[in-house]
């Protein structure tokens, strides 16, 4: 029952309406014999088969603004240290194969210093 979800802030009227609609959709689908979950898809309530929900993984980007908004709107603290955030950014950069910025690359600094000492360009 989604009305018993743990929250950091009290529910409001729209939460109650949404939970009621989810519950009604879940009951109707279960009575029809479907194995599914219910949710909003393009603004409409839909039955979503489990195989569609579990076919791909979505990874939460803890460095993203949406994650910060979620924490802020639910009054939840962030338990991440600066090192955790830097590791997540580095992992995201490696996953997306973005080039390393020249200012933070030790290899670039060392290479530039050796080129300058040899007098080559």
Secondary structure, DSSP 8 states (H G I E B T S, - for coil): -GGG---SS---HHHHHHHHHHHHHHHHHHHTT--EEEEEETTEEEEEEHHHHSSS-----TTSHHHHHHHHHTT------HHHHHHHHHHHHHHHT----GGG-HHHHHHHHHHHHHT--
